[in-house]
Amino acid sequence: MSEHEHHILPFKLYLKIFLSLVLFTFITVWVAQFNFGSLNTLIAMIVATIKATLVALYFMHLKYDDKTNAVCLLAGVFFLVVMFAFIAIDVASRIPLESTL
């Protein structure tokens, strides 16, 4: 059984990831100022997914960890996407309340 190696990443990389997270936070705030209609949620989820991926890969060291952990993470994300898809289909197929009165 092999030992886990500690990956000491350079400070410059952590700084770049931090600045990227700050940039995506500003993008989140900037995009919230506009009304994209039904795309609001999709845009917010894309930006949040990018930020979560950066955190998981570098700050949680998933990039350098055993690939089994990455498979578990991706399986969880897959099932989350499936759940969101079912919810989106359900919401899109509902009849507006005003038309039933």
N, CA, C and O atoms as a GROMACS GRO file, in nm:
protein
  404
    1MET      N    1   0.085  -0.118   0.000
    1MET     CA    2   0.000   0.000   0.000
    1MET      C    3   0.089   0.124   0.000
    1MET      O    4   0.181   0.134   0.081
    2SER      N    5   0.063   0.215  -0.088
    2SER     CA    6   0.149   0.333  -0.099
    2SER      C    7   0.108   0.440   0.001
    2SER      O    8  -0.009   0.451   0.039
    3GLU      N    9   0.205   0.518   0.041
    3GLU     CA   10   0.180   0.629   0.133
    3GLU      C   11   0.125   0.747   0.056
    3GLU      O   12   0.153   0.764  -0.063
    4HIS      N   13   0.045   0.828   0.124
    4HIS     CA   14  -0.003   0.951   0.062
    4HIS      C   15   0.110   1.052   0.058
    4HIS      O   16   0.178   1.074   0.158
    5GLU      N   17   0.128   1.111  -0.056
    5GLU     CA   18   0.229   1.215  -0.068
    5GLU      C   19   0.168   1.349  -0.035
    5GLU      O   20   0.054   1.377  -0.073
    6HIS      N   21   0.243   1.432   0.035
    6HIS     CA   22   0.197   1.567   0.062
    6HIS      C   23   0.240   1.656  -0.052
    6HIS      O   24   0.357   1.661  -0.089
    7HIS      N   25   0.145   1.725  -0.107
    7HIS     CA   26   0.174   1.816  -0.218
    7HIS      C   27   0.180   1.957  -0.164
    7HIS      O   28   0.079   2.016  -0.126
    8ILE      N   29   0.298   2.009  -0.162
    8ILE     CA   30   0.317   2.146  -0.118
    8ILE      C   31   0.316   2.232  -0.242
    8ILE      O   32   0.407   2.227  -0.326
    9LEU      N   33   0.212   2.311  -0.252
    9LEU     CA   34   0.197   2.395  -0.370
    9LEU      C   35   0.260   2.531  -0.344
    9LEU      O   36   0.262   2.579  -0.231
   10PRO      N   37   0.310   2.592  -0.448
   10PRO     CA   38   0.372   2.724  -0.431
   10PRO      C   39   0.268   2.830  -0.392
   10PRO      O   40   0.151   2.821  -0.428
   11PHE      N   41   0.314   2.928  -0.317
   11PHE     CA   42   0.227   3.035  -0.271
   11PHE      C   43   0.164   3.110  -0.388
   11PHE      O   44   0.050   3.154  -0.380
   12LYS      N   45   0.239   3.123  -0.498
   12LYS     CA   46   0.187   3.192  -0.617
   12LYS      C   47   0.060   3.125  -0.670
   12LYS      O   48  -0.032   3.193  -0.714
   13LEU      N   49   0.057   2.993  -0.665
   13LEU     CA   50  -0.061   2.921  -0.712
   13LEU      C   51  -0.181   2.949  -0.622
   13LEU      O   52  -0.291   2.974  -0.671
   14TYR      N   53  -0.159   2.944  -0.491
   14TYR     CA   54  -0.268   2.976  -0.398
   14TYR      C   55  -0.317   3.118  -0.418
   14TYR      O   56  -0.437   3.145  -0.409
   15LEU      N   57  -0.227   3.209  -0.446
   15LEU     CA   58  -0.264   3.348  -0.469
   15LEU      C   59  -0.346   3.361  -0.598
   15LEU      O   60  -0.443   3.436  -0.603
   16LYS      N   61  -0.307   3.287  -0.702
   16LYS     CA   62  -0.381   3.290  -0.827
   16LYS      C   63  -0.522   3.234  -0.809
   16LYS      O   64  -0.619   3.288  -0.862
   17ILE      N   65  -0.533   3.125  -0.733
   17ILE     CA   66  -0.664   3.066  -0.708
   17ILE      C   67  -0.750   3.161  -0.626
   17ILE      O   68  -0.868   3.179  -0.655
   18PHE      N   69  -0.690   3.223  -0.525
   18PHE     CA   70  -0.763   3.320  -0.443
   18PHE      C   71  -0.813   3.437  -0.528
   18PHE      O   72  -0.929   3.477  -0.518
   19LEU      N   73  -0.726   3.491  -0.612
   19LEU     CA   74  -0.766   3.602  -0.698
   19LEU      C   75  -0.874   3.560  -0.798
   19LEU      O   76  -0.962   3.639  -0.832
   20SER      N   77  -0.866   3.436  -0.846
   20SER     CA   78  -0.971   3.385  -0.934
   20SER      C   79  -1.104   3.377  -0.861
   20SER      O   80  -1.209   3.411  -0.917
   21LEU      N   81  -1.101   3.331  -0.736
   21LEU     CA   82  -1.224   3.324  -0.658
   21LEU      C   83  -1.282   3.463  -0.633
   21LEU      O   84  -1.404   3.482  -0.638
   22VAL      N   85  -1.195   3.559  -0.605
   22VAL     CA   86  -1.241   3.697  -0.586
   22VAL      C   87  -1.301   3.750  -0.717
   22VAL      O   88  -1.406   3.815  -0.715
   23LEU      N   89  -1.236   3.722  -0.829
   23LEU     CA   90  -1.287   3.765  -0.959
   23LEU      C   91  -1.425   3.705  -0.986
   23LEU      O   92  -1.516   3.776  -1.029
   24PHE      N   93  -1.441   3.576  -0.960
   24PHE     CA   94  -1.571   3.513  -0.984
   24PHE      C   95  -1.677   3.564  -0.886
   24PHE      O   96  -1.795   3.564  -0.919
   25THR      N   97  -1.636   3.605  -0.767
   25THR     CA   98  -1.731   3.667  -0.675
   25THR      C   99  -1.778   3.801  -0.730
   25THR      O  100  -1.897   3.831  -0.724
   26PHE      N  101  -1.686   3.880  -0.784
   26PHE     CA  102  -1.726   4.005  -0.848
   26PHE      C  103  -1.816   3.980  -0.969
   26PHE      O  104  -1.911   4.054  -0.992
   27ILE      N  105  -1.786   3.876  -1.044
   27ILE     CA  106  -1.871   3.841  -1.158
   27ILE      C  107  -2.011   3.804  -1.110
   27ILE      O  108  -2.110   3.843  -1.172
   28THR      N  109  -2.019   3.730  -1.000
   28THR     CA  110  -2.149   3.694  -0.943
   28THR      C  111  -2.230   3.817  -0.906
   28THR      O  112  -2.348   3.827  -0.938
   29VAL      N  113  -2.165   3.912  -0.840
   29VAL     CA  114  -2.234   4.035  -0.799
   29VAL      C  115  -2.272   4.118  -0.921
   29VAL      O  116  -2.382   4.173  -0.926
   30TRP      N  117  -2.183   4.127  -1.019
   30TRP     CA  118  -2.209   4.206  -1.139
   30TRP      C  119  -2.325   4.148  -1.219
   30TRP      O  120  -2.412   4.221  -1.264
   31VAL      N  121  -2.326   4.015  -1.237
   31VAL     CA  122  -2.430   3.950  -1.314
   31VAL      C  123  -2.566   3.962  -1.244
   31VAL      O  124  -2.670   3.966  -1.310
   32ALA      N  125  -2.565   3.969  -1.111
   32ALA     CA  126  -2.690   3.981  -1.036
   32ALA      C  127  -2.762   4.113  -1.063
   32ALA      O  128  -2.880   4.127  -1.031
   33GLN      N  129  -2.692   4.210  -1.120
   33GLN     CA  130  -2.752   4.340  -1.149
   33GLN      C  131  -2.842   4.336  -1.272
   33GLN      O  132  -2.920   4.429  -1.295
   34PHE      N  133  -2.833   4.231  -1.351
   34PHE     CA  134  -2.908   4.220  -1.476
   34PHE      C  135  -3.015   4.114  -1.464
   34PHE      O  136  -3.002   4.019  -1.387
   35ASN      N  137  -3.121   4.128  -1.541
   35ASN     CA  138  -3.226   4.029  -1.543
   35ASN      C  139  -3.215   3.949  -1.673
   35ASN      O  140  -3.246   4.000  -1.781
   36PHE      N  141  -3.172   3.826  -1.660
   36PHE     CA  142  -3.159   3.738  -1.776
   36PHE      C  143  -3.279   3.644  -1.789
   36PHE      O  144  -3.276   3.548  -1.865
   37GLY      N  145  -3.383   3.673  -1.714
   37GLY     CA  146  -3.503   3.590  -1.718
   37GLY      C  147  -3.478   3.453  -1.659
   37GLY      O  148  -3.428   3.440  -1.547
   38SER      N  149  -3.512   3.352  -1.735
   38SER     CA  150  -3.498   3.215  -1.685
   38SER      C  151  -3.352   3.169  -1.680
   38SER      O  152  -3.323   3.064  -1.624
   39LEU      N  153  -3.262   3.246  -1.738
   39LEU     CA  154  -3.119   3.209  -1.736
   39LEU      C  155  -3.048   3.254  -1.608
   39LEU      O  156  -2.932   3.218  -1.587
   40ASN      N  157  -3.116   3.331  -1.523
   40ASN     CA  158  -3.053   3.378  -1.399
   40ASN      C  159  -2.996   3.264  -1.316
   40ASN      O  160  -2.881   3.268  -1.272
   41THR      N  161  -3.078   3.162  -1.296
   41THR     CA  162  -3.034   3.049  -1.213
   41THR      C  163  -2.921   2.974  -1.280
   41THR      O  164  -2.825   2.934  -1.213
   42LEU      N  165  -2.930   2.954  -1.410
   42LEU     CA  166  -2.826   2.882  -1.482
   42LEU      C  167  -2.691   2.955  -1.473
   42LEU      O  168  -2.588   2.892  -1.448
   43ILE      N  169  -2.692   3.084  -1.492
   43ILE     CA  170  -2.568   3.163  -1.485
   43ILE      C  171  -2.510   3.158  -1.344
   43ILE      O  172  -2.389   3.141  -1.327
   44ALA      N  173  -2.596   3.173  -1.244
   44ALA     CA  174  -2.549   3.167  -1.105
   44ALA      C  175  -2.490   3.030  -1.073
   44ALA      O  176  -2.389   3.021  -1.004
   45MET      N  177  -2.551   2.924  -1.123
   45MET     CA  178  -2.501   2.788  -1.097
   45MET      C  179  -2.369   2.763  -1.168
   45MET      O  180  -2.282   2.694  -1.114
   46ILE      N  181  -2.353   2.816  -1.287
   46ILE     CA  182  -2.226   2.798  -1.359
   46ILE      C  183  -2.111   2.866  -1.285
   46ILE      O  184  -2.005   2.808  -1.267
   47VAL      N  185  -2.134   2.991  -1.242
   47VAL     CA  186  -2.030   3.062  -1.169
   47VAL      C  187  -2.000   2.992  -1.036
   47VAL      O  188  -1.884   2.978  -0.998
   48ALA      N  189  -2.104   2.948  -0.966
   48ALA     CA  190  -2.083   2.878  -0.839
   48ALA      C  191  -2.011   2.745  -0.860
   48ALA      O  192  -1.931   2.704  -0.775
   49THR      N  193  -2.038   2.677  -0.969
   49THR     CA  194  -1.972   2.550  -0.998
   49THR      C  195  -1.823   2.572  -1.025
   49THR      O  196  -1.739   2.493  -0.981
   50ILE      N  197  -1.791   2.677  -1.097
   50ILE     CA  198  -1.650   2.708  -1.124
   50ILE      C  199  -1.577   2.737  -0.992
   50ILE      O  200  -1.466   2.687  -0.970
   51LYS      N  201  -1.639   2.816  -0.907
   51LYS     CA  202  -1.576   2.850  -0.779
   51LYS      C  203  -1.561   2.725  -0.692
   51LYS      O  204  -1.456   2.705  -0.630
   52ALA      N  205  -1.663   2.642  -0.685
   52ALA     CA  206  -1.656   2.520  -0.605
   52ALA      C  207  -1.552   2.423  -0.659
   52ALA      O  208  -1.484   2.355  -0.582
   53THR      N  209  -1.538   2.418  -0.790
   53THR     CA  210  -1.436   2.331  -0.850
   53THR      C  211  -1.296   2.377  -0.814
   53THR      O  212  -1.210   2.294  -0.782
   54LEU      N  213  -1.272   2.506  -0.818
   54LEU     CA  214  -1.140   2.558  -0.778
   54LEU      C  215  -1.110   2.526  -0.633
   54LEU      O  216  -0.998   2.486  -0.600
   55VAL      N  217  -1.208   2.544  -0.547
   55VAL     CA  218  -1.187   2.514  -0.404
   55VAL      C  219  -1.159   2.366  -0.384
   55VAL      O  220  -1.066   2.329  -0.312
   56ALA      N  221  -1.240   2.281  -0.447
   56ALA     CA  222  -1.222   2.136  -0.429
   56ALA      C  223  -1.088   2.088  -0.485
   56ALA      O  224  -1.022   2.005  -0.423
   57LEU      N  225  -1.048   2.139  -0.600
   57LEU     CA  226  -0.925   2.092  -0.662
   57LEU      C  227  -0.800   2.136  -0.587
   57LEU      O  228  -0.708   2.056  -0.567
   58TYR      N  229  -0.796   2.262  -0.546
   58TYR     CA  230  -0.671   2.314  -0.492
   58TYR      C  231  -0.669   2.326  -0.341
   58TYR      O  232  -0.572   2.283  -0.278
   59PHE      N  233  -0.773   2.381  -0.280
   59PHE     CA  234  -0.771   2.398  -0.136
   59PHE      C  235  -0.800   2.268  -0.063
   59PHE      O  236  -0.753   2.247   0.049
   60MET      N  237  -0.879   2.179  -0.126
   60MET     CA  238  -0.906   2.048  -0.066
   60MET      C  239  -0.812   1.942  -0.123
   60MET      O  240  -0.821   1.825  -0.086
   61HIS      N  241  -0.723   1.981  -0.213
   61HIS     CA  242  -0.620   1.895  -0.272
   61HIS      C  243  -0.678   1.773  -0.345
   61HIS      O  244  -0.613   1.669  -0.354
   62LEU      N  245  -0.798   1.787  -0.397
   62LEU     CA  246  -0.859   1.676  -0.470
   62LEU      C  247  -0.784   1.647  -0.600
   62LEU      O  248  -0.787   1.534  -0.649
   63LYS      N  249  -0.719   1.746  -0.654
   63LYS     CA  250  -0.643   1.728  -0.778
   63LYS      C  251  -0.529   1.628  -0.759
   63LYS      O  252  -0.492   1.556  -0.852
   64TYR      N  253  -0.473   1.624  -0.640
   64TYR     CA  254  -0.357   1.539  -0.615
   64TYR      C  255  -0.392   1.417  -0.530
   64TYR      O  256  -0.303   1.340  -0.494
   65ASP      N  257  -0.518   1.398  -0.498
   65ASP     CA  258  -0.560   1.289  -0.411
   65ASP      C  259  -0.590   1.166  -0.495
   65ASP      O  260  -0.580   1.168  -0.618
   66ASP      N  261  -0.628   1.059  -0.427
   66ASP     CA  262  -0.664   0.933  -0.492
   66ASP      C  263  -0.783   0.957  -0.585
   66ASP      O  264  -0.875   1.031  -0.551
   67LYS      N  265  -0.782   0.896  -0.700
   67LYS     CA  266  -0.885   0.918  -0.801
   67LYS      C  267  -1.021   0.864  -0.756
   67LYS      O  268  -1.123   0.904  -0.812
   68THR      N  269  -1.024   0.776  -0.657
   68THR     CA  270  -1.152   0.727  -0.605
   68THR      C  271  -1.234   0.841  -0.547
   68THR      O  272  -1.356   0.846  -0.564
   69ASN      N  273  -1.167   0.933  -0.478
   69ASN     CA  274  -1.237   1.048  -0.422
   69ASN      C  275  -1.295   1.136  -0.532
   69ASN      O  276  -1.405   1.189  -0.517
   70ALA      N  277  -1.224   1.152  -0.641
   70ALA     CA  278  -1.275   1.230  -0.753
   70ALA      C  279  -1.397   1.163  -0.816
   70ALA      O  280  -1.492   1.232  -0.853
   71VAL      N  281  -1.395   1.031  -0.827
   71VAL     CA  282  -1.509   0.958  -0.881
   71VAL      C  283  -1.631   0.976  -0.791
   71VAL      O  284  -1.743   0.995  -0.839
   72CYS      N  285  -1.611   0.969  -0.660
   72CYS     CA  286  -1.722   0.990  -0.565
   72CYS      C  287  -1.777   1.132  -0.578
   72CYS      O  288  -1.898   1.151  -0.576
   73LEU      N  289  -1.690   1.230  -0.590
   73LEU     CA  290  -1.734   1.368  -0.606
   73LEU      C  291  -1.813   1.384  -0.735
   73LEU      O  292  -1.919   1.446  -0.736
   74LEU      N  293  -1.761   1.331  -0.844
   74LEU     CA  294  -1.830   1.344  -0.973
   74LEU      C  295  -1.964   1.270  -0.974
   74LEU      O  296  -2.059   1.316  -1.038
   75ALA      N  297  -1.972   1.157  -0.904
   75ALA     CA  298  -2.099   1.086  -0.895
   75ALA      C  299  -2.200   1.171  -0.818
   75ALA      O  300  -2.317   1.178  -0.857
   76GLY      N  301  -2.157   1.234  -0.711
   76GLY     CA  302  -2.246   1.323  -0.637
   76GLY      C  303  -2.293   1.440  -0.720
   76GLY      O  304  -2.411   1.476  -0.716
   77VAL      N  305  -2.203   1.499  -0.796
   77VAL     CA  306  -2.239   1.611  -0.884
   77VAL      C  307  -2.335   1.564  -0.992
   77VAL      O  308  -2.429   1.636  -1.026
   78PHE      N  309  -2.311   1.446  -1.047
   78PHE     CA  310  -2.400   1.392  -1.149
   78PHE      C  311  -2.543   1.378  -1.096
   78PHE      O  312  -2.639   1.419  -1.162
   79PHE      N  313  -2.557   1.319  -0.977
   79PHE     CA  314  -2.690   1.300  -0.921
   79PHE      C  315  -2.754   1.434  -0.883
   79PHE      O  316  -2.876   1.447  -0.889
   80LEU      N  317  -2.674   1.531  -0.846
   80LEU     CA  318  -2.727   1.665  -0.819
   80LEU      C  319  -2.782   1.728  -0.947
   80LEU      O  320  -2.888   1.790  -0.946
   81VAL      N  321  -2.710   1.711  -1.057
   81VAL     CA  322  -2.756   1.764  -1.186
   81VAL      C  323  -2.885   1.694  -1.229
   81VAL      O  324  -2.976   1.758  -1.280
   82VAL      N  325  -2.892   1.563  -1.208
   82VAL     CA  326  -3.014   1.489  -1.242
   82VAL      C  327  -3.131   1.541  -1.159
   82VAL      O  328  -3.241   1.561  -1.212
   83MET      N  329  -3.109   1.564  -1.029
   83MET     CA  330  -3.215   1.616  -0.943
   83MET      C  331  -3.261   1.754  -0.991
   83MET      O  332  -3.381   1.780  -1.000
   84PHE      N  333  -3.166   1.843  -1.023
   84PHE     CA  334  -3.200   1.975  -1.073
   84PHE      C  335  -3.276   1.967  -1.205
   84PHE      O  336  -3.367   2.046  -1.230
   85ALA      N  337  -3.240   1.871  -1.290
   85ALA     CA  338  -3.309   1.855  -1.418
   85ALA      C  339  -3.455   1.816  -1.395
   85ALA      O  340  -3.544   1.871  -1.460
   86PHE      N  341  -3.479   1.723  -1.304
   86PHE     CA  342  -3.617   1.684  -1.274
   86PHE      C  343  -3.697   1.801  -1.215
   86PHE      O  344  -3.814   1.820  -1.248
   87ILE      N  345  -3.633   1.878  -1.128
   87ILE     CA  346  -3.701   1.994  -1.070
   87ILE      C  347  -3.732   2.097  -1.178
   87ILE      O  348  -3.841   2.154  -1.180
   88ALA      N  349  -3.638   2.122  -1.269
   88ALA     CA  350  -3.660   2.219  -1.377
   88ALA      C  351  -3.772   2.174  -1.469
   88ALA      O  352  -3.854   2.255  -1.512
   89ILE      N  353  -3.778   2.045  -1.499
   89ILE     CA  354  -3.886   1.993  -1.583
   89ILE      C  355  -4.019   2.008  -1.512
   89ILE      O  356  -4.119   2.045  -1.575
   90ASP      N  357  -4.023   1.981  -1.383
   90ASP     CA  358  -4.146   1.994  -1.306
   90ASP      C  359  -4.194   2.139  -1.303
   90ASP      O  360  -4.312   2.166  -1.326
   91VAL      N  361  -4.104   2.231  -1.276
   91VAL     CA  362  -4.141   2.372  -1.268
   91VAL      C  363  -4.186   2.424  -1.405
   91VAL      O  364  -4.282   2.500  -1.414
   92ALA      N  365  -4.118   2.383  -1.511
   92ALA     CA  366  -4.153   2.430  -1.645
   92ALA      C  367  -4.287   2.376  -1.693
   92ALA      O  368  -4.352   2.438  -1.777
   93SER      N  369  -4.330   2.262  -1.641
   93SER     CA  370  -4.454   2.202  -1.688
   93SER      C  371  -4.577   2.245  -1.608
   93SER      O  372  -4.688   2.200  -1.638
   94ARG      N  373  -4.559   2.328  -1.508
   94ARG     CA  374  -4.672   2.371  -1.426
   94ARG      C  375  -4.756   2.476  -1.499
   94ARG      O  376  -4.706   2.555  -1.579
   95ILE      N  377  -4.883   2.474  -1.470
   95ILE     CA  378  -4.976   2.571  -1.527
   95ILE      C  379  -4.975   2.695  -1.437
   95ILE      O  380  -4.983   2.682  -1.315
   96PRO      N  381  -4.964   2.813  -1.496
   96PRO     CA  382  -4.967   2.935  -1.413
   96PRO      C  383  -5.099   2.945  -1.335
   96PRO      O  384  -5.204   2.906  -1.385
   97LEU      N  385  -5.091   2.996  -1.214
   97LEU     CA  386  -5.207   3.004  -1.126
   97LEU      C  387  -5.316   3.093  -1.182
   97LEU      O  388  -5.434   3.065  -1.162
   98GLU      N  389  -5.280   3.200  -1.252
   98GLU     CA  390  -5.378   3.293  -1.306
   98GLU      C  391  -5.471   3.228  -1.409
   98GLU      O  392  -5.587   3.266  -1.421
   99SER      N  393  -5.420   3.130  -1.483
   99SER     CA  394  -5.502   3.068  -1.587
   99SER      C  395  -5.603   2.970  -1.532
   99SER      O  396  -5.694   2.930  -1.605
  100THR      N  397  -5.591   2.930  -1.408
  100THR     CA  398  -5.685   2.835  -1.351
  100THR      C  399  -5.802   2.904  -1.283
  100THR      O  400  -5.899   2.838  -1.245
  101LEU      N  401  -5.796   3.035  -1.266
  101LEU     CA  402  -5.904   3.106  -1.198
  101LEU      C  403  -6.015   3.148  -1.288
  101LEU      O  404  -6.112   3.209  -1.242
   0.00000   0.00000   0.00000
